[in-house]
Amino acid sequence: MKENLNELRAFVTVAQAGSFTKAAQQVGVSQSALSHTIRGMESRLKVKLLQRTTRSVSTTEAGEQLYQKLLPLFEGIDSAIDALGETSGEVRGRLRINGTEHAFNVVLREKLTRFLQQYPMVSLELIGETRFADIVAERFDAGIRLGDDVQKDMIAVRVSPDMQMCAAASPGYLKIHGTPKTPFELTEHQCVNLALPAGGVLTWEFLDPLTGKTVKIRSHGRFSANSSPVLVSAAKAGLGVVWSPRDMVSAELESGSLTEVLTDWRISYPGYHLYYSDRRADSPLFAALVACLKE
């Protein structure tokens, strides 16, 4: 018996999301109903398609083969439907984008909000994380990263100015521990550090005002977190020096709850870029997204 198209779509959605919970939200059914649908498919086909654990869902070898066959077919259907919007002047579709918390919550927040307001038939899922995701292998439609970090085989469009970094601490902390005059003095200070997914913490970088060379500092401290807003809060509480994008602490600098240090040693990085594979290049949906983010 030929499988129901909706059931095949449900399977693709679960495989793509890697989660019954996320997939159920996307298709608008309960998690239990979606799980029942997939188990019914597996029973009829007499093959296990998904490997379920308490934390995640992944495709079996047979499931991955089916997924790789079905995905381009459904993408073709979705593209054909999205293209109908060209004749009616309506952009529609769904986008799943990987990027950083800073990009989504600070730099591009207003642009992404305006994009959704302008195109009510578009749905958007943003996954913010510090690790570098393979957007093709992990089934994202696009990624947003700093220019130096963009994968070279992707189409890339700049969507923000250069990002200026900033080292800052609370006035109370500086009163007790003193103000560092060079990055090398940070070894004598408590630093609040961004924890990396693979372990360890982010290396801090500064620009030597005399030589123009980049100086890398392995910061030390008793506090680390994988969330930039948490680090900013820790610095405000006097736990140490924080190194972050300057626009993330602009309000704190203006209010005086944080004081910038090492201003002569600031470093900047190439701005954020939206990047995606060439198979998306002709999509009206992507054209609309690019136009909005470039404004």
DADANOR-V103271 format. One record per residue. N is the residue number from 0. RES is the residue in one letter. SS is DSSP state (A for helix, B for strand, O for the rest). OMEGA is omega in whole degrees, -180 to 180 (999 if undefined). D_CENTER is the distance of its C-alpha to the mean C-alpha in Angstrom with 2 decimals. Layout:
# DADANOR-V103271
N,RES,SS,OMEGA,D_CENTER
N,RES,SS,OMEGA,D_CENTER
This chain:
# DADANOR-V103271
0,M,O,178,40.99
1,K,O,-179,38.14
2,E,O,177,34.93
3,N,O,-178,33.89
4,L,A,179,31.21
5,N,A,179,29.38
6,E,A,177,29.44
7,L,A,177,28.06
8,R,A,179,25.22
9,A,A,178,24.62
10,F,A,179,24.57
11,V,A,-179,22.04
12,T,A,179,19.73
13,V,A,-180,20.13
14,A,A,-179,19.68
15,Q,A,-178,16.46
16,A,A,-177,15.00
17,G,O,-176,16.57
18,S,O,176,17.87
19,F,A,-179,20.90
20,T,A,-180,19.67
21,K,A,-179,16.56
22,A,A,179,18.76
23,A,A,178,21.57
24,Q,A,-178,19.62
25,Q,A,-177,18.74
26,V,A,175,22.38
27,G,O,176,23.97
28,V,O,179,26.11
29,S,O,179,26.55
30,Q,A,-179,25.09
31,S,A,179,28.68
32,A,A,179,29.64
33,L,A,178,26.82
34,S,A,178,27.74
35,H,A,179,31.37
36,T,A,-178,30.66
37,I,A,179,29.06
38,R,A,176,31.88
39,G,A,176,34.37
40,M,A,-179,33.00
41,E,A,-180,33.18
42,S,A,-179,36.70
43,R,A,-179,37.94
44,L,A,-179,36.48
45,K,O,178,37.69
46,V,O,178,34.57
47,K,O,-177,31.61
48,L,O,-176,28.35
49,L,B,175,25.85
50,Q,B,-175,25.83
51,R,B,171,25.18
52,T,O,-179,24.55
53,T,O,-175,24.18
54,R,O,-175,20.44
55,S,O,177,19.27
56,V,B,177,20.67
57,S,B,-180,21.00
58,T,B,169,23.35
59,T,O,179,26.73
60,E,A,178,28.16
61,A,A,179,29.89
62,G,A,180,26.92
63,E,A,177,24.72
64,Q,A,179,27.58
65,L,A,-180,27.84
66,Y,A,-179,24.13
67,Q,A,176,24.18
68,K,A,-175,27.26
69,L,A,-173,26.08
70,L,A,180,22.57
71,P,A,179,23.91
72,L,A,180,26.65
73,F,A,176,24.52
74,E,A,177,22.23
75,G,A,177,25.54
76,I,A,-179,26.67
77,D,A,180,23.54
78,S,A,180,23.82
79,A,A,179,27.50
80,I,A,178,26.97
81,D,A,-178,24.30
82,A,A,177,26.78
83,L,A,179,29.36
84,G,A,180,27.55
85,E,A,-178,28.73
86,T,A,-179,32.31
87,S,A,-178,31.82
88,G,O,-177,29.48
89,E,O,176,26.81
90,V,O,-178,23.21
91,R,B,178,21.85
92,G,B,-177,19.42
93,R,B,179,16.10
94,L,B,176,12.66
95,R,B,-171,9.73
96,I,B,176,6.58
97,N,B,179,3.57
98,G,B,179,2.00
99,T,O,177,3.87
100,E,A,-179,6.10
101,H,A,-180,8.61
102,A,A,-176,7.48
103,F,A,-170,7.18
104,N,A,-177,10.06
105,V,A,-170,12.26
106,V,A,-171,12.26
107,L,O,-174,11.48
108,R,A,-178,12.37
109,E,A,180,15.89
110,K,A,180,15.29
111,L,A,176,13.08
112,T,A,179,15.76
113,R,A,178,18.44
114,F,A,180,17.12
115,L,A,178,17.44
116,Q,A,-178,20.75
117,Q,A,-177,22.04
118,Y,O,-174,21.35
119,P,O,179,22.29
120,M,B,-180,22.31
121,V,B,173,18.58
122,S,B,-171,16.17
123,L,B,175,12.40
124,E,B,-179,9.92
125,L,B,178,6.38
126,I,B,-178,4.53
127,G,B,-180,3.21
128,E,O,-178,4.93
129,T,O,-179,7.30
130,R,O,178,8.53
131,F,O,-178,8.61
132,A,O,170,8.47
133,D,O,-170,11.37
134,I,O,178,10.25
135,V,O,-178,13.98
136,A,O,-177,15.03
137,E,O,168,12.37
138,R,O,170,13.10
139,F,O,176,10.11
140,D,O,-178,11.66
141,A,B,175,9.55
142,G,B,175,6.85
143,I,B,-179,6.54
144,R,B,174,7.95
145,L,B,-172,11.27
146,G,A,-178,14.27
147,D,A,-175,15.66
148,D,A,-177,12.75
149,V,O,177,12.65
150,Q,O,-170,14.40
151,K,O,-178,17.94
152,D,O,-178,18.80
153,M,O,168,16.33
154,I,B,-176,17.15
155,A,B,179,15.40
156,V,B,179,15.91
157,R,B,-176,15.67
158,V,O,178,14.34
159,S,O,174,15.05
160,P,O,175,17.83
161,D,O,-180,17.89
162,M,B,179,16.21
163,Q,B,180,19.07
164,M,B,-174,18.93
165,C,B,171,21.32
166,A,B,-175,23.20
167,A,B,178,24.69
168,A,B,180,26.69
169,S,O,177,28.75
170,P,A,180,32.32
171,G,A,179,33.70
172,Y,A,-177,32.04
173,L,A,179,33.26
174,K,A,-178,36.72
175,I,A,-170,37.07
176,H,A,-179,35.48
177,G,O,-178,36.01
178,T,O,178,33.82
179,P,O,-180,32.62
180,K,O,176,34.04
181,T,O,179,32.20
182,P,A,-178,29.03
183,F,A,178,31.48
184,E,A,179,32.76
185,L,A,177,29.45
186,T,A,179,30.83
187,E,A,-176,33.28
188,H,O,169,30.71
189,Q,O,178,28.38
190,C,B,175,24.72
191,V,B,-165,21.83
192,N,B,175,19.21
193,L,B,180,15.54
194,A,B,-178,15.78
195,L,O,-177,14.05
196,P,O,-177,13.33
197,A,O,-178,16.23
198,G,O,-178,18.49
199,G,O,-178,19.77
200,V,B,-178,18.32
201,L,O,175,16.83
202,T,O,-180,19.70
203,W,B,-179,20.62
204,E,B,179,21.78
205,F,B,-180,24.42
206,L,B,-179,26.57
207,D,O,-176,30.28
208,P,O,-179,32.14
209,L,O,-175,35.22
210,T,O,-177,34.03
211,G,O,-180,30.69
212,K,O,179,29.30
213,T,B,178,26.08
214,V,B,-180,26.86
215,K,B,-177,24.71
216,I,B,173,25.31
217,R,O,-175,24.79
218,S,O,-179,24.59
219,H,O,178,26.26
220,G,O,-178,26.24
221,R,O,-176,26.80
222,F,B,174,23.53
223,S,B,179,19.93
224,A,B,179,16.84
225,N,O,-179,13.19
226,S,O,-179,12.44
227,S,A,177,13.20
228,P,A,177,15.14
229,V,A,179,17.19
230,L,A,178,18.10
231,V,A,178,19.20
232,S,A,179,21.31
233,A,A,178,22.80
234,A,A,178,23.83
235,K,A,-179,25.39
236,A,O,176,27.29
237,G,O,-177,28.81
238,L,O,178,27.25
239,G,O,-180,26.68
240,V,B,177,25.06
241,V,B,176,21.34
242,W,B,-174,19.56
243,S,B,172,16.64
244,P,B,-174,15.73
245,R,A,-179,18.93
246,D,A,178,17.65
247,M,A,-179,16.09
248,V,O,-176,19.68
249,S,A,180,21.69
250,A,A,-180,23.08
251,E,A,178,24.16
252,L,A,-180,25.79
253,E,A,-178,27.59
254,S,A,-179,28.84
255,G,O,179,29.95
256,S,O,171,28.18
257,L,O,178,26.64
258,T,B,180,28.44
259,E,B,176,26.97
260,V,B,178,28.58
261,L,O,-176,28.91
262,T,A,180,28.54
263,D,A,-176,30.39
264,W,A,-180,27.88
265,R,O,175,24.68
266,I,O,177,22.39
267,S,B,179,20.09
268,Y,B,176,17.45
269,P,O,-174,16.94
270,G,O,-180,14.70
271,Y,B,176,11.36
272,H,B,168,11.86
273,L,B,180,10.83
274,Y,B,-176,11.87
275,Y,B,-178,13.31
276,S,O,-175,16.45
277,D,A,180,19.86
278,R,A,179,20.57
279,R,A,-168,18.49
280,A,O,-175,20.28
281,D,O,-177,23.07
282,S,O,175,21.27
283,P,A,179,22.33
284,L,A,179,19.11
285,F,A,178,17.11
286,A,A,179,19.90
287,A,A,179,19.54
288,L,A,-179,15.80
289,V,A,-179,16.49
290,A,A,-179,19.55
291,C,A,-177,17.91
292,L,A,-179,15.12
293,K,A,-177,17.90
294,E,O,999,20.20
